[in-house]
């Protein structure tokens, strides 16, 4: 099996923590590895400081096109 080389991560979604978790799960069910960025800060600060919507869903650059398609189709 060929081992993939991942060099960069790209953002495919930005939103509240609960939305980002749902998108991450959706991507995982489509076979795309994803991670959340700024998750901890958002949980601590968002109820009081107005910083909600700053959790990013990141994927490997090599999977960006497919991941964006999966994210876009969730709204359809």
HUPEKA-V781974 format. One record per residue. SS is DSSP state (~ for helix, > for strand, _ for the rest). Layout:
ss=SS
ss=SS
This chain:
ss=_
ss=_
ss=_
ss=_
ss=_
ss=_
ss=_
ss=_
ss=>
ss=>
ss=>
ss=>
ss=>
ss=>
ss=>
ss=_
ss=~
ss=~
ss=~
ss=~
ss=~
ss=~
ss=~
ss=~
ss=~
ss=~
ss=~
ss=~
ss=~
ss=_
ss=_
ss=_
ss=_
ss=>
ss=>
ss=>
ss=>
ss=_
ss=~
ss=~
ss=~
ss=~
ss=~
ss=~
ss=~
ss=~
ss=~
ss=~
ss=~
ss=_
ss=_
ss=_
ss=_
ss=_
ss=>
ss=>
ss=>
ss=>
ss=>
ss=>
ss=~
ss=~
ss=~
ss=~
ss=~
ss=~
ss=~
ss=~
ss=~
ss=~
ss=~
ss=~
ss=~
ss=_
ss=_
ss=_
